[in-house]
Amino acid sequence: MLKFAVKPPVQVVVPVQFSEEKFPVHRIYCVGRNYADHVKEMGGDPKAEPPIFFSKPADAVVTSGADVRYPQATADLHHEVELVVALQSGGKHIPAEQAFSCVYAYGVGIDFTRRDLQAAAKNAGKPWDVAKGFDQSAPISALNPVASCGHPLDARISLRVNDEIRQDASLDSMIWSVAEIISELSNFFELQAGDLIFTGTPSGVAATNPGDHLAASIEGVADLEFNVV
């Protein structure tokens, strides 16, 4: 029997729609600047460069519409609504035409960003991990299996903050498709069952504050609502 020096962490899981089963989270990968309109609003040139990848810790996940605490060390917390891909298998150097076979389910999530910390890090030419990989920075809906929702290639993705529409776009506006993302990501990491991929956000990112109510949706896939406290 194993003896641990400290109490081991609890396995992070995400609920699965229409099921008692839970999805065990291995890693969280994220894609930056994957909608042309968002790239432009951030001052970039769409598809001028390969996808930008970064990560969040598995325990950044917040599920079931639980409240999200406004994080420490920031005065400029931004919301970024995203399609989330949940993998049932993985590997290295996965061809794009085989990528969909790795997908178990889809959901909708929020990639929270401490924008002031990110801007400071960028200006100093430093990594911006602290701007992305902090506690409760990855709220996510229950996952909808592919067997139920298919592959939502052109569904509407939207976010309301206090009943005001902040972000609204179509998934077919992504610069890099889900298949391309999985394929390219597998050139850098050996993907595994349990991995989540946040696939980037459309334009309309903005600050959120304690007391705000956020409602994210991907048509025909999933919905997510929670409060920032």
C-alpha positions in Angstrom: 0.0 0.0 0.0 1.3 3.4 -1.0 2.2 5.8 1.8 2.1 9.5 0.9 4.2 12.2 2.5 1.3 14.6 2.1 -2.4 14.2 1.3 -2.7 13.5 -2.5 -4.8 15.9 -4.6 -8.3 14.9 -5.5 -8.9 13.9 -9.1 -10.5 16.8 -11.0 -13.6 15.7 -12.9 -16.2 17.3 -15.2 -19.8 16.1 -15.3 -21.0 14.4 -18.5 -24.5 15.3 -19.8 -27.1 12.5 -19.8 -24.9 10.3 -17.6 -23.8 9.5 -14.1 -20.2 9.2 -15.4 -17.5 11.9 -14.8 -14.7 13.0 -17.2 -11.3 12.8 -15.4 -9.2 15.8 -16.3 -5.5 15.1 -17.2 -4.3 18.4 -18.6 -5.8 21.7 -19.9 -4.4 23.1 -23.1 -5.5 26.4 -24.5 -5.2 28.2 -27.9 -4.6 31.9 -28.1 -5.8 34.2 -30.8 -7.9 31.8 -32.8 -10.6 34.1 -34.1 -9.7 36.7 -36.7 -11.8 39.4 -35.1 -10.2 38.8 -31.7 -6.7 38.8 -33.2 -7.4 42.1 -34.8 -8.8 43.6 -31.5 -5.6 42.5 -29.8 -3.4 44.1 -32.6 -2.4 41.0 -34.5 -2.5 39.6 -38.0 -4.8 36.5 -38.4 -3.0 33.3 -39.5 0.3 35.1 -39.8 1.8 32.7 -37.3 1.1 29.1 -36.1 -1.3 28.6 -33.2 -0.3 30.0 -29.8 -0.5 27.3 -27.1 -0.5 27.7 -23.3 -1.9 25.7 -20.4 -3.7 25.9 -17.2 -3.5 23.5 -14.2 -6.2 20.8 -14.1 -7.5 22.2 -10.8 -8.3 25.5 -12.4 -11.6 23.9 -13.5 -14.8 25.1 -11.9 -17.9 23.0 -12.7 -21.7 22.8 -12.1 -22.2 26.6 -12.2 -20.4 27.1 -8.9 -19.4 30.7 -8.0 -16.0 31.9 -9.2 -14.0 34.0 -6.8 -12.5 37.1 -8.2 -8.7 36.3 -8.2 -6.0 38.0 -6.2 -3.3 40.2 -7.7 -5.4 41.8 -10.5 -7.6 44.7 -11.1 -8.5 43.7 -14.7 -10.0 40.3 -15.0 -11.2 39.5 -18.5 -13.7 36.8 -19.7 -13.0 34.7 -22.9 -15.8 32.3 -23.9 -14.5 29.2 -25.7 -15.5 25.9 -27.2 -13.9 23.1 -25.1 -12.8 19.8 -26.6 -12.5 16.7 -24.3 -10.3 13.9 -25.6 -10.9 10.2 -25.2 -7.6 9.2 -26.8 -4.4 10.9 -28.0 -0.9 10.4 -29.2 1.9 12.2 -31.0 1.9 13.6 -34.5 -1.8 13.0 -35.1 -2.9 13.7 -38.7 -5.7 16.3 -39.0 -7.9 13.8 -40.8 -7.7 11.4 -37.8 -8.1 14.0 -35.1 -11.9 13.8 -34.6 -11.5 10.1 -33.6 -9.8 11.4 -30.4 -12.7 13.6 -29.4 -15.1 12.3 -26.7 -17.2 15.4 -26.0 -17.6 19.2 -26.2 -18.5 21.8 -23.7 -18.4 25.6 -23.3 -15.9 27.2 -20.9 -14.4 30.6 -19.9 -10.7 31.2 -20.1 -10.3 33.9 -17.4 -7.3 36.2 -17.9 -5.6 38.6 -15.5 -5.1 41.1 -18.4 -3.1 43.6 -16.4 -0.5 40.9 -15.5 -0.5 39.6 -19.0 0.2 43.1 -20.5 3.0 43.7 -18.0 4.6 40.4 -18.8 4.4 41.0 -22.6 5.9 44.5 -22.3 8.8 43.0 -20.3 9.3 40.1 -22.7 8.5 37.6 -19.9 6.2 34.5 -19.8 2.6 35.3 -18.9 1.7 32.0 -17.1 0.5 33.9 -14.0 -2.0 35.7 -16.2 -3.6 32.5 -17.3 -3.0 29.6 -15.0 -4.4 30.8 -11.7 -7.0 29.3 -9.3 -10.6 29.0 -10.8 -9.5 30.3 -14.1 -11.3 27.6 -16.2 -15.1 27.4 -15.5 -16.6 24.7 -17.7 -20.0 23.3 -18.5 -21.0 19.6 -18.3 -19.6 17.8 -21.4 -21.9 16.8 -24.2 -20.6 13.5 -25.9 -20.1 13.5 -29.6 -22.6 10.7 -29.9 -25.2 13.2 -28.8 -24.1 16.6 -30.3 -21.9 15.5 -33.2 -19.0 17.9 -34.1 -20.3 21.5 -33.8 -18.4 23.0 -36.6 -20.6 26.1 -37.2 -22.6 26.5 -34.0 -23.1 29.9 -32.4 -21.0 30.7 -29.4 -22.0 33.5 -27.1 -21.5 35.1 -23.7 -23.8 37.4 -21.7 -22.7 39.4 -18.7 -25.6 40.6 -16.6 -27.9 40.0 -19.6 -25.7 42.1 -21.9 -24.3 40.3 -24.9 -20.5 40.6 -24.8 -19.4 37.9 -27.2 -21.3 36.4 -30.2 -19.8 34.5 -33.1 -19.9 31.3 -35.1 -17.4 28.4 -34.5 -16.6 28.4 -38.2 -14.9 31.7 -37.7 -12.0 29.9 -35.9 -8.7 30.4 -37.7 -7.5 27.0 -36.7 -10.2 24.2 -36.8 -10.6 21.7 -34.0 -8.9 19.0 -36.2 -6.0 21.3 -37.0 -5.6 22.3 -33.3 -5.4 18.7 -32.2 -3.0 17.8 -34.9 -0.7 20.7 -34.3 -0.8 20.3 -30.5 0.2 16.7 -30.8 3.4 17.8 -32.5 4.5 19.4 -29.1 2.8 17.1 -26.5 1.7 13.5 -26.3 -2.0 14.0 -26.0 -4.0 11.7 -23.7 -7.5 10.7 -22.7 -8.7 13.2 -20.1 -7.1 16.2 -21.8 -9.2 19.4 -22.3 -8.5 21.9 -25.1 -9.9 25.4 -24.8 -10.0 26.5 -28.5 -9.8 30.3 -28.4 -12.2 33.1 -28.1 -14.0 35.5 -30.4 -14.0 39.3 -30.1 -15.7 41.1 -27.3 -13.4 40.2 -24.4 -13.8 42.7 -21.6 -13.5 43.1 -17.8 -15.7 41.4 -15.3 -16.2 42.3 -11.7 -17.5 40.8 -8.5 -21.3 40.6 -8.6 -21.4 39.9 -12.3 -23.5 37.0 -13.6 -22.0 35.2 -16.7 -24.0 33.0 -19.1 -22.1 31.2 -21.8 -23.6 29.1 -24.5 -22.8 27.0 -27.6 -25.9 26.3 -29.6 -26.9 22.7 -29.4 -23.9 21.8 -27.2 -23.9 23.2 -23.7 -24.7 26.1 -21.5 -22.9 27.5 -18.4 -24.0 30.1 -15.9 -22.2 31.3 -12.7 -21.6 34.4 -10.6 -18.3 36.1 -9.9 -18.0 36.8 -6.2 
